[in-house]
Amino acid sequence: KMVPSRDLTIFEPHEKRNRSYRVIALEDLLKAVYEKRWEGHDELLITCLDGYQPTVPGPYVQAHRGYLAFASADGLPFRLNTETRGVQECGPFYLIWDNQSDPTMHKDESHYWPYQVHVLDLIRFDEKFERVIPPEGASPAARRGFADFRRFCIMCHAINGQGGIKAELNYPVNVTEYWEPGFLAQWIKNPQSIRHKAEMK
């Protein structure tokens, strides 16, 4: 009722083809709910039905046209055939981006395209995940590693009890203490080479 809906055709990154959805504009929704408070926010925290919890940086949200899809507009069921998890229901909402006018977005990470979305929150990352952030005086290498963790891993994995629900990586024993470095690097780069049908990408 707060935001008008429309049909939108995008290049579907999960299926590598065009799909059409019934959508509402993410920016219009944020303005309607948060008014001026949404502008300049740090992160958009997304919670999915299975506990998957990606964050999308505020500048990314503001730079690209995002939409919440709530139905297919092409007669197809509101489902996706995903590479790692097979056929998945998309509802209640599926966060998509208008990538038809910007082909470089075809290669965007799939964690910016979460399905089964049921909660959206505007957060400050350093307040929501204070136990994850490297301490004062952390080395440049640690900070680079944290930046990669924040971009690729926190939606599934936790550090010190904060983050995703799939696996805690630091408490009570850090993963680097019981995985040999070579296997850990191989697992991160190509999980399926170590564990058949691993869902991690």
C-alpha beads as a LAMMPS data file, in Angstrom:
LAMMPS data file: protein, C-alpha beads

201 atoms
200 bonds

1 atom types
1 bond types

-500.0 500.0 xlo xhi
-500.0 500.0 ylo yhi
-500.0 500.0 zlo zhi

Masses

1 110.0

Atoms # bond

1 1 1 0.000 0.000 0.000
2 1 1 2.914 2.362 0.692
3 1 1 4.837 1.698 -2.528
4 1 1 3.418 1.039 -6.023
5 1 1 4.394 -2.177 -7.775
6 1 1 5.545 -2.747 -11.356
7 1 1 6.953 -5.450 -13.603
8 1 1 10.712 -5.604 -14.148
9 1 1 12.833 -7.804 -16.405
10 1 1 16.391 -8.436 -15.259
11 1 1 19.257 -10.742 -16.114
12 1 1 18.858 -13.432 -13.451
13 1 1 22.343 -14.171 -12.031
14 1 1 21.232 -17.403 -10.337
15 1 1 19.939 -18.864 -13.623
16 1 1 22.034 -16.929 -16.191
17 1 1 18.994 -15.819 -18.220
18 1 1 16.364 -13.080 -18.304
19 1 1 13.477 -13.269 -15.819
20 1 1 10.549 -10.946 -15.161
21 1 1 9.292 -10.176 -11.674
22 1 1 6.588 -8.150 -9.955
23 1 1 8.505 -5.677 -7.798
24 1 1 8.492 -2.645 -5.536
25 1 1 11.407 -0.185 -5.612
26 1 1 13.772 -0.564 -2.652
27 1 1 14.568 3.159 -2.469
28 1 1 10.863 4.084 -2.453
29 1 1 10.236 1.579 0.337
30 1 1 13.142 2.884 2.446
31 1 1 11.921 6.461 1.993
32 1 1 8.350 5.505 2.910
33 1 1 9.359 3.625 6.067
34 1 1 12.420 5.531 7.310
35 1 1 11.874 8.926 5.655
36 1 1 15.112 10.957 5.854
37 1 1 16.772 8.478 8.240
38 1 1 17.631 6.053 5.416
39 1 1 19.905 8.521 3.586
40 1 1 23.564 8.019 4.365
41 1 1 23.011 4.846 6.368
42 1 1 25.917 2.467 6.843
43 1 1 24.458 -0.934 5.904
44 1 1 21.235 -2.637 4.929
45 1 1 20.996 -5.849 6.977
46 1 1 18.868 -8.524 5.330
47 1 1 17.524 -11.574 7.160
48 1 1 16.243 -14.570 5.209
49 1 1 13.967 -17.369 6.403
50 1 1 16.856 -19.847 6.732
51 1 1 18.939 -17.416 8.827
52 1 1 21.157 -16.263 5.964
53 1 1 22.004 -12.654 6.813
54 1 1 23.875 -10.627 4.186
55 1 1 24.539 -6.921 4.468
56 1 1 24.590 -4.483 1.565
57 1 1 26.668 -1.294 1.990
58 1 1 24.670 1.923 2.006
59 1 1 26.615 3.467 -0.910
60 1 1 25.832 0.378 -3.023
61 1 1 22.116 0.692 -2.242
62 1 1 22.198 4.355 -3.226
63 1 1 24.247 3.817 -6.390
64 1 1 22.125 1.041 -7.895
65 1 1 18.436 0.479 -8.475
66 1 1 17.300 -2.291 -6.145
67 1 1 13.859 -3.901 -5.990
68 1 1 12.019 -6.332 -3.767
69 1 1 10.353 -8.930 -5.977
70 1 1 7.281 -10.652 -4.551
71 1 1 6.040 -12.668 -7.566
72 1 1 7.033 -13.742 -11.051
73 1 1 5.617 -11.600 -13.837
74 1 1 6.194 -14.123 -16.633
75 1 1 3.885 -16.945 -15.583
76 1 1 6.675 -18.941 -13.938
77 1 1 6.526 -20.082 -10.302
78 1 1 8.206 -17.687 -7.871
79 1 1 11.227 -19.992 -7.566
80 1 1 14.889 -20.084 -8.563
81 1 1 17.018 -22.934 -9.814
82 1 1 20.220 -22.149 -7.927
83 1 1 23.659 -23.534 -8.694
84 1 1 24.449 -24.792 -5.184
85 1 1 21.051 -25.415 -3.561
86 1 1 18.838 -26.511 -6.444
87 1 1 15.264 -25.208 -6.721
88 1 1 14.407 -22.677 -4.012
89 1 1 11.257 -20.707 -3.221
90 1 1 11.852 -16.951 -3.521
91 1 1 9.162 -15.620 -1.180
92 1 1 8.231 -13.719 0.748
93 1 1 10.633 -11.322 -0.998
94 1 1 13.653 -11.558 -3.282
95 1 1 16.121 -8.640 -3.504
96 1 1 17.055 -7.968 -7.131
97 1 1 18.810 -5.182 -9.026
98 1 1 18.071 -3.535 -12.372
99 1 1 21.075 -4.893 -14.269
100 1 1 19.648 -4.576 -17.776
101 1 1 20.913 -1.008 -18.133
102 1 1 24.249 -1.856 -16.456
103 1 1 25.716 -5.130 -17.814
104 1 1 28.680 -4.925 -15.413
105 1 1 26.211 -5.856 -12.675
106 1 1 25.704 -9.291 -14.272
107 1 1 28.817 -10.396 -12.397
108 1 1 27.767 -9.013 -9.011
109 1 1 28.141 -11.383 -6.071
110 1 1 25.047 -13.482 -5.511
111 1 1 24.922 -12.512 -1.813
112 1 1 23.596 -9.154 -2.985
113 1 1 20.654 -11.127 -4.484
114 1 1 19.162 -12.904 -1.436
115 1 1 15.830 -14.703 -1.678
116 1 1 13.354 -15.651 1.075
117 1 1 13.889 -12.181 2.557
118 1 1 11.607 -11.410 5.489
119 1 1 13.387 -8.639 7.454
120 1 1 15.242 -5.482 6.372
121 1 1 17.091 -3.316 8.905
122 1 1 19.198 -0.181 8.578
123 1 1 22.248 -0.600 10.805
124 1 1 25.632 0.825 11.673
125 1 1 28.030 -2.061 11.098
126 1 1 30.414 -1.144 13.918
127 1 1 27.508 -1.152 16.405
128 1 1 25.751 -4.289 15.197
129 1 1 28.955 -6.337 14.826
130 1 1 31.268 -4.753 17.404
131 1 1 32.899 -8.102 18.365
132 1 1 33.807 -8.833 14.722
133 1 1 35.775 -5.669 13.945
134 1 1 39.590 -5.918 14.253
135 1 1 40.946 -4.286 17.417
136 1 1 42.900 -1.047 17.549
137 1 1 46.402 -1.566 16.182
138 1 1 45.465 -4.546 13.984
139 1 1 47.915 -5.133 11.140
140 1 1 47.156 -4.067 7.562
141 1 1 46.946 -7.765 6.608
142 1 1 44.334 -8.359 9.324
143 1 1 42.317 -5.387 8.122
144 1 1 42.429 -6.622 4.514
145 1 1 41.304 -10.046 5.699
146 1 1 38.468 -8.461 7.656
147 1 1 37.353 -6.486 4.587
148 1 1 37.133 -9.749 2.622
149 1 1 35.323 -11.483 5.516
150 1 1 32.820 -8.630 5.671
151 1 1 32.207 -8.774 1.930
152 1 1 32.097 -12.529 1.346
153 1 1 31.706 -14.462 4.607
154 1 1 29.762 -12.750 7.393
155 1 1 26.381 -13.528 5.862
156 1 1 26.955 -17.212 6.738
157 1 1 29.783 -17.286 9.292
158 1 1 30.193 -15.734 12.734
159 1 1 33.208 -14.440 14.626
160 1 1 32.924 -14.174 18.413
161 1 1 29.219 -14.977 18.222
162 1 1 28.294 -12.255 15.724
163 1 1 27.413 -12.819 12.077
164 1 1 25.778 -15.701 10.227
165 1 1 24.458 -18.943 11.678
166 1 1 26.318 -21.522 9.557
167 1 1 29.601 -21.823 11.459
168 1 1 31.482 -19.889 14.144
169 1 1 35.082 -19.318 13.002
170 1 1 36.832 -18.013 16.101
171 1 1 35.255 -19.053 19.419
172 1 1 36.237 -21.065 21.391
173 1 1 38.935 -22.198 18.894
174 1 1 39.930 -20.313 15.753
175 1 1 39.536 -22.271 12.519
176 1 1 43.198 -21.625 11.636
177 1 1 44.240 -23.667 14.689
178 1 1 42.710 -26.951 13.485
179 1 1 42.823 -26.590 9.667
180 1 1 46.132 -26.852 7.883
181 1 1 46.774 -23.617 5.948
182 1 1 46.855 -25.377 2.558
183 1 1 43.500 -27.086 3.076
184 1 1 41.933 -23.931 4.496
185 1 1 42.998 -21.932 1.423
186 1 1 41.718 -24.668 -0.893
187 1 1 38.410 -24.812 1.004
188 1 1 37.923 -21.057 0.620
189 1 1 38.829 -21.054 -3.079
190 1 1 37.018 -24.254 -4.103
191 1 1 34.899 -25.865 -1.343
192 1 1 33.523 -28.554 -3.665
193 1 1 37.059 -29.876 -4.208
194 1 1 37.116 -30.883 -0.533
195 1 1 33.492 -31.610 0.315
196 1 1 31.001 -32.956 -2.256
197 1 1 27.942 -30.699 -2.701
198 1 1 29.321 -28.048 -0.372
199 1 1 26.955 -25.056 -0.444
200 1 1 29.712 -22.497 0.089
201 1 1 30.663 -20.626 -3.082

Bonds

1 1 1 2
2 1 2 3
3 1 3 4
4 1 4 5
5 1 5 6
6 1 6 7
7 1 7 8
8 1 8 9
9 1 9 10
10 1 10 11
11 1 11 12
12 1 12 13
13 1 13 14
14 1 14 15
15 1 15 16
16 1 16 17
17 1 17 18
18 1 18 19
19 1 19 20
20 1 20 21
21 1 21 22
22 1 22 23
23 1 23 24
24 1 24 25
25 1 25 26
26 1 26 27
27 1 27 28
28 1 28 29
29 1 29 30
30 1 30 31
31 1 31 32
32 1 32 33
33 1 33 34
34 1 34 35
35 1 35 36
36 1 36 37
37 1 37 38
38 1 38 39
39 1 39 40
40 1 40 41
41 1 41 42
42 1 42 43
43 1 43 44
44 1 44 45
45 1 45 46
46 1 46 47
47 1 47 48
48 1 48 49
49 1 49 50
50 1 50 51
51 1 51 52
52 1 52 53
53 1 53 54
54 1 54 55
55 1 55 56
56 1 56 57
57 1 57 58
58 1 58 59
59 1 59 60
60 1 60 61
61 1 61 62
62 1 62 63
63 1 63 64
64 1 64 65
65 1 65 66
66 1 66 67
67 1 67 68
68 1 68 69
69 1 69 70
70 1 70 71
71 1 71 72
72 1 72 73
73 1 73 74
74 1 74 75
75 1 75 76
76 1 76 77
77 1 77 78
78 1 78 79
79 1 79 80
80 1 80 81
81 1 81 82
82 1 82 83
83 1 83 84
84 1 84 85
85 1 85 86
86 1 86 87
87 1 87 88
88 1 88 89
89 1 89 90
90 1 90 91
91 1 91 92
92 1 92 93
93 1 93 94
94 1 94 95
95 1 95 96
96 1 96 97
97 1 97 98
98 1 98 99
99 1 99 100
100 1 100 101
101 1 101 102
102 1 102 103
103 1 103 104
104 1 104 105
105 1 105 106
106 1 106 107
107 1 107 108
108 1 108 109
109 1 109 110
110 1 110 111
111 1 111 112
112 1 112 113
113 1 113 114
114 1 114 115
115 1 115 116
116 1 116 117
117 1 117 118
118 1 118 119
119 1 119 120
120 1 120 121
121 1 121 122
122 1 122 123
123 1 123 124
124 1 124 125
125 1 125 126
126 1 126 127
127 1 127 128
128 1 128 129
129 1 129 130
130 1 130 131
131 1 131 132
132 1 132 133
133 1 133 134
134 1 134 135
135 1 135 136
136 1 136 137
137 1 137 138
138 1 138 139
139 1 139 140
140 1 140 141
141 1 141 142
142 1 142 143
143 1 143 144
144 1 144 145
145 1 145 146
146 1 146 147
147 1 147 148
148 1 148 149
149 1 149 150
150 1 150 151
151 1 151 152
152 1 152 153
153 1 153 154
154 1 154 155
155 1 155 156
156 1 156 157
157 1 157 158
158 1 158 159
159 1 159 160
160 1 160 161
161 1 161 162
162 1 162 163
163 1 163 164
164 1 164 165
165 1 165 166
166 1 166 167
167 1 167 168
168 1 168 169
169 1 169 170
170 1 170 171
171 1 171 172
172 1 172 173
173 1 173 174
174 1 174 175
175 1 175 176
176 1 176 177
177 1 177 178
178 1 178 179
179 1 179 180
180 1 180 181
181 1 181 182
182 1 182 183
183 1 183 184
184 1 184 185
185 1 185 186
186 1 186 187
187 1 187 188
188 1 188 189
189 1 189 190
190 1 190 191
191 1 191 192
192 1 192 193
193 1 193 194
194 1 194 195
195 1 195 196
196 1 196 197
197 1 197 198
198 1 198 199
199 1 199 200
200 1 200 201
